[in-house]
Protein backbone atom coordinates (compact mmCIF):
# COMPACT_ATOMS: atom_id res chain seq x y z
CA UNK A 1 0.00 0.00 0.00
CA UNK A 2 2.75 2.44 0.98
CA UNK A 3 5.32 1.39 -1.64
CA UNK A 4 6.88 4.15 -3.76
CA UNK A 5 5.64 6.94 -1.50
CA UNK A 6 7.62 10.17 -1.51
CA UNK A 7 7.30 13.58 0.15
CA UNK A 8 6.20 16.66 -1.77
CA UNK A 9 7.85 19.02 0.72
CA UNK A 10 10.79 17.17 2.31
CA UNK A 11 12.40 20.43 3.50
CA UNK A 12 9.61 20.77 6.10
CA UNK A 13 11.53 18.14 8.10
CA UNK A 14 13.88 20.93 9.18
CA UNK A 15 11.12 22.20 11.49
CA UNK A 16 11.95 19.27 13.75
CA UNK A 17 15.24 20.99 14.55
CA UNK A 18 13.28 24.06 15.59
CA UNK A 19 11.17 22.04 18.03
CA UNK A 20 14.25 20.33 19.47
CA UNK A 21 15.97 23.69 19.95
CA UNK A 22 12.86 25.26 21.44
CA UNK A 23 12.42 22.36 23.85
CA UNK A 24 15.84 23.10 25.32
CA UNK A 25 15.94 26.91 25.08
CA UNK A 26 12.47 28.42 24.84
CA UNK A 27 10.38 29.23 27.89
CA UNK A 28 6.67 29.07 27.25
CA UNK A 29 4.84 31.99 28.83
CA UNK A 30 1.31 31.92 27.50
CA UNK A 31 -1.61 33.41 29.48
CA UNK A 32 -3.25 30.74 31.56
CA UNK A 33 -6.65 32.05 30.54
CA UNK A 34 -6.27 30.34 27.19
CA UNK A 35 -4.75 27.11 28.48
CA UNK A 36 -4.60 26.73 32.25
CA UNK A 37 -1.68 24.31 32.23
CA UNK A 38 0.50 25.88 29.53
CA UNK A 39 3.22 26.77 32.00
CA UNK A 40 3.58 23.12 32.88
CA UNK A 41 4.44 21.88 29.33
CA UNK A 42 8.15 22.22 30.02
CA UNK A 43 7.92 21.28 33.65
CA UNK A 44 10.58 18.85 34.73
CA UNK A 45 8.01 16.57 36.31
CA UNK A 46 6.31 16.12 32.93
CA UNK A 47 9.59 15.62 31.19
CA UNK A 48 10.39 12.89 33.64
CA UNK A 49 7.49 10.83 32.39
CA UNK A 50 8.67 8.69 29.48
CA UNK A 51 5.14 8.05 28.25
CA UNK A 52 4.20 11.70 28.23
CA UNK A 53 7.46 12.63 26.53
CA UNK A 54 6.91 9.94 23.91
CA UNK A 55 3.37 11.13 23.18
CA UNK A 56 4.46 14.75 22.91
CA UNK A 57 7.25 14.06 20.44
CA UNK A 58 5.19 11.54 18.51
CA UNK A 59 2.56 14.23 18.02
CA UNK A 60 5.16 16.74 16.84
CA UNK A 61 6.90 14.34 14.46
CA UNK A 62 3.67 13.07 12.94
CA UNK A 63 2.52 16.65 12.41
CA UNK A 64 5.76 17.40 10.56
CA UNK A 65 5.39 14.24 8.47
CA UNK A 66 1.84 15.33 7.56
CA UNK A 67 3.13 18.78 6.55
CA UNK A 68 5.77 17.10 4.36
CA UNK A 69 2.80 15.71 2.40
CA UNK A 70 3.48 12.02 1.73
CA UNK A 71 2.15 11.19 -1.72
CA UNK A 72 2.19 8.35 -4.22
CA UNK A 73 1.97 8.49 -8.02
CA UNK A 74 -0.52 6.00 -9.45
CA UNK A 75 -0.15 6.10 -13.24
CA UNK A 76 -2.96 5.07 -15.53
CA UNK A 77 -3.22 4.90 -19.30
CA UNK A 78 -5.89 6.53 -21.41
CA UNK A 79 -6.74 4.24 -24.30
CA UNK A 80 -6.20 5.96 -27.64
CA UNK A 81 -8.95 5.98 -30.26
CA UNK A 82 -6.89 6.82 -33.34
CA UNK A 83 -5.55 3.47 -34.52
CA UNK A 84 -6.25 1.55 -37.71
CA UNK A 85 -9.62 0.26 -38.82
CA UNK A 86 -9.28 -3.47 -39.48
CA UNK A 87 -11.79 -5.95 -40.84
CA UNK A 88 -10.91 -9.59 -40.12
CA UNK A 89 -12.54 -11.83 -42.74
CA UNK A 90 -12.65 -15.51 -41.80
CA UNK A 91 -13.62 -18.47 -43.93
CA UNK A 92 -15.92 -20.76 -41.93
CA UNK A 93 -16.86 -23.03 -44.84
CA UNK A 94 -16.98 -26.80 -44.66
CA UNK A 95 -13.44 -27.21 -46.00
CA UNK A 96 -12.05 -25.59 -42.83
CA UNK A 97 -12.75 -28.82 -40.94
CA UNK A 98 -9.66 -30.43 -42.50
CA UNK A 99 -7.14 -31.62 -39.89
CA UNK A 100 -3.35 -31.81 -39.82
CA UNK A 101 -2.76 -28.09 -40.39
CA UNK A 102 -1.04 -27.86 -37.01
CA UNK A 103 1.60 -30.58 -36.77
CA UNK A 104 1.76 -30.24 -32.98
CA UNK A 105 -1.98 -30.96 -32.72
CA UNK A 106 -3.02 -33.19 -35.59
CA UNK A 107 -6.57 -33.55 -34.27
CA UNK A 108 -7.26 -29.79 -34.49
CA UNK A 109 -9.14 -28.52 -37.51
CA UNK A 110 -7.90 -25.64 -39.64
CA UNK A 111 -10.59 -23.47 -38.16
CA UNK A 112 -9.50 -24.27 -34.59
CA UNK A 113 -5.96 -23.20 -35.46
CA UNK A 114 -7.12 -20.07 -37.26
CA UNK A 115 -9.21 -18.96 -34.28
CA UNK A 116 -6.22 -19.23 -31.93
CA UNK A 117 -3.89 -17.33 -34.24
CA UNK A 118 -6.46 -14.62 -34.99
CA UNK A 119 -7.13 -14.19 -31.25
CA UNK A 120 -3.42 -13.70 -30.70
CA UNK A 121 -3.30 -11.14 -33.52
CA UNK A 122 -6.21 -9.26 -31.93
CA UNK A 123 -4.33 -9.15 -28.62
CA UNK A 124 -1.45 -7.34 -30.30
CA UNK A 125 -3.69 -4.66 -31.89
CA UNK A 126 -5.07 -2.95 -28.78
CA UNK A 127 -5.00 0.52 -30.37
CA UNK A 128 -7.06 -0.48 -33.39
CA UNK A 129 -10.76 -0.50 -34.14
CA UNK A 130 -11.49 -4.01 -35.38
CA UNK A 131 -14.51 -5.84 -36.70
CA UNK A 132 -15.20 -9.38 -37.88
CA UNK A 133 -16.75 -10.79 -41.05
CA UNK A 134 -17.50 -14.53 -41.33
CA UNK A 135 -18.38 -16.23 -44.58
CA UNK A 136 -19.37 -19.56 -46.04
CA UNK A 137 -22.20 -19.83 -48.56
CA UNK A 138 -23.02 -16.26 -47.52
CA UNK A 139 -21.24 -13.65 -45.44
CA UNK A 140 -22.26 -11.66 -42.39
CA UNK A 141 -20.77 -9.19 -39.94
CA UNK A 142 -20.09 -11.14 -36.75
CA UNK A 143 -18.82 -8.07 -34.89
CA UNK A 144 -19.00 -4.36 -35.67
CA UNK A 145 -15.89 -2.25 -35.21
CA UNK A 146 -14.77 -2.19 -31.59
CA UNK A 147 -11.74 -1.28 -29.51
CA UNK A 148 -12.62 -3.94 -26.95
CA UNK A 149 -10.24 -6.80 -27.72
CA UNK A 150 -11.80 -9.03 -25.07
CA UNK A 151 -15.24 -8.84 -26.66
CA UNK A 152 -13.79 -9.51 -30.11
CA UNK A 153 -11.74 -12.47 -28.88
CA UNK A 154 -14.84 -13.84 -27.17
CA UNK A 155 -16.78 -13.69 -30.45
CA UNK A 156 -13.93 -15.40 -32.31
CA UNK A 157 -13.85 -18.22 -29.76
CA UNK A 158 -17.56 -18.93 -30.36
CA UNK A 159 -17.35 -19.21 -34.15
CA UNK A 160 -17.82 -22.65 -35.67
CA UNK A 161 -17.50 -24.34 -39.04
CA UNK A 162 -20.59 -24.16 -41.25
CA UNK A 163 -22.28 -21.33 -39.33
CA UNK A 164 -22.58 -19.43 -42.64
CA UNK A 165 -23.11 -22.47 -44.84
CA UNK A 166 -20.67 -24.97 -46.30
CA UNK A 167 -19.63 -23.15 -49.49
CA UNK A 168 -17.28 -20.17 -50.11
CA UNK A 169 -18.71 -16.74 -50.95
CA UNK A 170 -15.25 -15.17 -51.26
CA UNK A 171 -16.09 -12.02 -53.22
CA UNK A 172 -19.23 -11.34 -51.21
CA UNK A 173 -17.18 -11.49 -48.00
CA UNK A 174 -14.86 -8.80 -49.32
CA UNK A 175 -17.85 -6.59 -50.14
CA UNK A 176 -19.22 -7.21 -46.65
CA UNK A 177 -15.91 -6.05 -45.17
CA UNK A 178 -16.19 -2.85 -47.22
CA UNK A 179 -19.67 -2.32 -45.73
CA UNK A 180 -18.14 -2.78 -42.29
CA UNK A 181 -15.40 -0.19 -42.89
CA UNK A 182 -17.01 2.36 -45.19
CA UNK A 183 -18.59 4.43 -42.40
CA UNK A 184 -15.22 4.89 -40.74
CA UNK A 185 -13.36 8.20 -41.00
CA UNK A 186 -9.96 6.61 -40.41
CA UNK A 187 -7.24 7.28 -42.96
CA UNK A 188 -5.99 3.70 -42.71
CA UNK A 189 -8.44 0.88 -43.44
CA UNK A 190 -7.30 -2.72 -43.70
CA UNK A 191 -9.02 -5.99 -44.51
CA UNK A 192 -7.33 -9.32 -43.77
CA UNK A 193 -9.04 -11.99 -45.86
CA UNK A 194 -8.38 -15.61 -44.88
CA UNK A 195 -9.64 -18.53 -46.96
CA UNK A 196 -8.75 -22.10 -47.85
CA UNK A 197 -10.81 -22.43 -51.02
CA UNK A 198 -12.09 -21.01 -54.31
CA UNK A 199 -15.07 -18.74 -54.70
CA UNK A 200 -18.17 -20.89 -55.12
CA UNK A 201 -19.18 -20.87 -58.84
CA UNK A 202 -22.89 -20.32 -58.15
CA UNK A 203 -22.13 -17.30 -55.98
CA UNK A 204 -23.03 -14.50 -58.34
CA UNK A 205 -21.44 -11.57 -56.57
CA UNK A 206 -19.03 -10.09 -59.18
CA UNK A 207 -15.33 -10.01 -58.42
CA UNK A 208 -14.88 -6.61 -60.11
CA UNK A 209 -17.63 -5.04 -58.03
CA UNK A 210 -16.04 -6.20 -54.79
CA UNK A 211 -12.64 -4.86 -55.89
CA UNK A 212 -14.08 -1.52 -57.00
CA UNK A 213 -15.84 -1.14 -53.66
CA UNK A 214 -12.58 -1.74 -51.77
CA UNK A 215 -10.64 0.68 -53.98
CA UNK A 216 -13.28 3.39 -53.62
CA UNK A 217 -13.07 3.20 -49.82
CA UNK A 218 -9.22 3.08 -49.86
CA UNK A 219 -9.19 -0.31 -48.17
CA UNK A 220 -5.93 -2.22 -48.35
CA UNK A 221 -6.56 -5.97 -48.51
CA UNK A 222 -4.18 -8.65 -47.25
CA UNK A 223 -5.43 -12.01 -48.62
CA UNK A 224 -4.17 -15.20 -46.95
CA UNK A 225 -4.60 -18.62 -48.55
CA UNK A 226 -4.14 -21.59 -46.22
CA UNK A 227 -3.57 -25.23 -47.08
CA UNK A 228 -1.79 -26.65 -50.09
CA UNK A 229 -1.23 -24.21 -53.01
CA UNK A 230 -3.80 -26.00 -55.17
CA UNK A 231 -6.51 -25.74 -52.52
CA UNK A 232 -7.10 -22.01 -52.89
CA UNK A 233 -7.09 -19.56 -55.79
CA UNK A 234 -3.63 -18.01 -55.56
CA UNK A 235 -4.15 -16.02 -58.73
CA UNK A 236 -7.29 -14.29 -57.44
CA UNK A 237 -5.78 -13.58 -54.02
CA UNK A 238 -2.72 -12.05 -55.66
CA UNK A 239 -4.95 -9.93 -57.88
CA UNK A 240 -6.94 -8.68 -54.88
CA UNK A 241 -3.73 -7.66 -53.13
CA UNK A 242 -2.27 -5.92 -56.19
CA UNK A 243 -5.39 -3.89 -56.93
CA UNK A 244 -5.89 -2.72 -53.34
CA UNK A 245 -2.25 -2.13 -52.39
CA UNK A 246 -1.91 -5.10 -50.05
CA UNK A 247 0.22 -8.24 -50.07
CA UNK A 248 -0.94 -11.81 -50.73
CA UNK A 249 0.29 -14.63 -48.52
CA UNK A 250 0.13 -18.39 -48.44
CA UNK A 251 0.44 -20.66 -45.42
CA UNK A 252 0.60 -24.43 -45.47
CA UNK A 253 0.94 -24.89 -41.70
CA UNK A 254 0.02 -23.28 -38.41
CA UNK A 255 3.56 -21.94 -37.94
CA UNK A 256 3.51 -20.30 -41.36
CA UNK A 257 0.12 -18.74 -40.65
CA UNK A 258 1.42 -17.31 -37.38
CA UNK A 259 4.33 -15.82 -39.27
CA UNK A 260 1.95 -14.29 -41.83
CA UNK A 261 -0.10 -12.51 -39.16
CA UNK A 262 3.12 -11.36 -37.47
CA UNK A 263 4.31 -10.00 -40.82
CA UNK A 264 1.06 -8.09 -41.35
CA UNK A 265 1.34 -6.77 -37.81
CA UNK A 266 4.76 -5.36 -38.69
CA UNK A 267 3.71 -4.02 -42.11
CA UNK A 268 0.78 -2.16 -40.59
CA UNK A 269 2.22 -1.23 -37.23
CA UNK A 270 0.09 1.35 -35.48
CA UNK A 271 2.55 3.87 -34.07
CA UNK A 272 0.29 5.16 -31.32
CA UNK A 273 1.42 5.66 -27.76
CA UNK A 274 -1.08 5.56 -24.96
CA UNK A 275 -1.40 8.76 -22.97
CA UNK A 276 -0.11 8.16 -19.45
CA UNK A 277 -1.41 10.24 -16.56
CA UNK A 278 -0.54 10.22 -12.90
CA UNK A 279 -3.11 10.23 -10.15
CA UNK A 280 -1.63 11.65 -6.94
CA UNK A 281 -2.79 9.79 -3.87
CA UNK A 282 -2.11 11.68 -0.63
CA UNK A 283 -1.42 10.01 2.71
CA UNK A 284 -1.04 13.07 4.99
CA UNK A 285 -4.24 12.17 6.84
CA UNK A 286 -2.60 9.12 8.46
CA UNK A 287 0.23 10.94 10.28
CA UNK A 288 -2.15 13.83 10.99
CA UNK A 289 -4.59 11.40 12.61
CA UNK A 290 -1.80 9.93 14.77
CA UNK A 291 -0.55 13.40 15.70
CA UNK A 292 -3.98 14.61 16.80
CA UNK A 293 -4.80 11.62 19.00
CA UNK A 294 -1.29 11.51 20.46
CA UNK A 295 -1.73 15.11 21.52
CA UNK A 296 -5.17 14.45 22.97
CA UNK A 297 -3.89 11.42 24.88
CA UNK A 298 -0.93 13.46 26.10
CA UNK A 299 -3.18 16.23 27.46
CA UNK A 300 -5.54 13.71 29.03
CA UNK A 301 -2.81 11.81 30.88
CA UNK A 302 -1.03 14.96 32.05
CA UNK A 303 -4.21 16.45 33.50
CA UNK A 304 -5.26 13.13 35.02
CA UNK A 305 -1.94 12.75 36.83
CA UNK A 306 -2.28 16.27 38.11
CA UNK A 307 1.28 17.46 37.68
CA UNK A 308 1.92 20.83 39.28
JOJO-V809450 format. One record per residue. RES is the residue in one letter. SS is DSSP state (helix for helix, strand for strand, loop for the rest). OMEGA is omega as a letter, one per 40 degrees, with the letter a starting at -180 (NA if undefined). Layout:
# JOJO-V809450
RES:SS:OMEGA
RES:SS:OMEGA
This chain:
# JOJO-V809450
X:loop:a
X:loop:i
X:loop:i
X:loop:i
X:strand:i
X:strand:a
X:strand:i
X:loop:a
X:loop:a
X:helix:a
X:helix:i
X:helix:i
X:helix:i
X:helix:i
X:helix:i
X:helix:i
X:helix:i
X:helix:i
X:helix:i
X:helix:i
X:helix:a
X:helix:a
X:helix:a
X:helix:a
X:helix:a
X:loop:i
X:loop:a
X:loop:a
X:loop:i
X:loop:i
X:loop:a
X:loop:i
X:loop:a
X:loop:a
X:loop:a
X:loop:a
X:loop:a
X:helix:a
X:helix:a
X:helix:a
X:loop:a
X:loop:i
X:loop:a
X:helix:a
X:helix:i
X:helix:a
X:helix:a
X:loop:a
X:loop:a
X:helix:a
X:helix:i
X:helix:i
X:helix:i
X:helix:a
X:helix:a
X:helix:a
X:helix:i
X:helix:i
X:helix:a
X:helix:a
X:helix:i
X:helix:i
X:helix:i
X:helix:i
X:helix:i
X:helix:i
X:helix:i
X:loop:i
X:loop:i
X:strand:a
X:strand:i
X:strand:i
X:strand:i
X:strand:a
X:strand:i
X:strand:a
X:strand:i
X:strand:a
X:loop:i
X:loop:i
X:loop:a
X:loop:a
X:loop:i
X:loop:i
X:strand:a
X:strand:i
X:strand:i
X:strand:a
X:strand:a
X:strand:i
X:strand:i
X:loop:a
X:loop:a
X:helix:a
X:helix:a
X:helix:i
X:helix:i
X:loop:a
X:strand:i
X:loop:a
X:loop:i
X:loop:a
X:loop:i
X:loop:i
X:loop:a
X:loop:a
X:loop:a
X:loop:i
X:strand:i
X:helix:a
X:helix:i
X:helix:a
X:helix:a
X:helix:a
X:helix:i
X:helix:a
X:helix:i
X:helix:i
X:helix:i
X:helix:i
X:helix:i
X:helix:a
X:helix:a
X:loop:a
X:loop:a
X:loop:a
X:loop:a
X:loop:i
X:strand:a
X:strand:i
X:strand:a
X:strand:i
X:strand:i
X:strand:i
X:strand:i
X:loop:i
X:loop:i
X:loop:a
X:strand:i
X:strand:i
X:strand:a
X:strand:i
X:strand:i
X:strand:i
X:strand:a
X:strand:i
X:loop:a
X:loop:a
X:helix:a
X:helix:i
X:helix:a
X:helix:i
X:helix:i
X:helix:i
X:helix:i
X:helix:a
X:helix:a
X:loop:i
X:loop:i
X:loop:a
X:loop:i
X:loop:a
X:loop:i
X:loop:a
X:loop:a
X:loop:a
X:loop:a
X:loop:i
X:loop:a
X:helix:a
X:helix:i
X:helix:i
X:helix:i
X:helix:i
X:helix:i
X:helix:i
X:helix:i
X:helix:i
X:helix:i
X:helix:a
X:helix:a
X:loop:i
X:loop:a
X:loop:i
X:loop:a
X:loop:i
X:loop:a
X:loop:i
X:strand:a
X:strand:i
X:strand:i
X:strand:a
X:strand:a
X:strand:i
X:strand:i
X:loop:a
X:loop:i
X:loop:i
X:loop:a
X:loop:a
X:loop:a
X:loop:i
X:loop:a
X:loop:i
X:loop:a
X:loop:i
X:helix:a
X:helix:i
X:helix:i
X:helix:a
X:helix:a
X:helix:i
X:helix:a
X:helix:i
X:helix:a
X:helix:a
X:loop:i
X:loop:i
X:strand:i
X:strand:a
X:strand:i
X:strand:i
X:strand:i
X:strand:i
X:strand:i
X:strand:a
X:loop:i
X:loop:a
X:helix:a
X:helix:a
X:helix:i
X:loop:a
X:loop:a
X:helix:a
X:helix:i
X:helix:a
X:helix:i
X:helix:a
X:helix:i
X:helix:a
X:helix:a
X:helix:a
X:helix:a
X:helix:i
X:loop:i
X:loop:i
X:loop:i
X:loop:a
X:strand:i
X:strand:i
X:strand:a
X:loop:i
X:loop:a
X:helix:i
X:helix:i
X:helix:i
X:helix:i
X:helix:i
X:helix:i
X:helix:i
X:helix:i
X:helix:i
X:helix:i
X:helix:i
X:helix:i
X:helix:a
X:helix:a
X:loop:a
X:loop:a
X:loop:a
X:loop:a
X:loop:i
X:loop:i
X:loop:i
X:strand:a
X:strand:i
X:strand:i
X:strand:i
X:strand:a
X:strand:i
X:strand:a
X:strand:a
X:loop:a
X:helix:a
X:helix:a
X:helix:i
X:helix:i
X:helix:i
X:helix:i
X:helix:i
X:helix:a
X:helix:a
X:helix:i
X:helix:i
X:helix:i
X:helix:i
X:helix:i
X:helix:a
X:helix:a
X:helix:a
X:helix:a
X:helix:i
X:helix:a
X:helix:a
X:helix:i
X:loop:i
X:loop:i
X:loop:NA
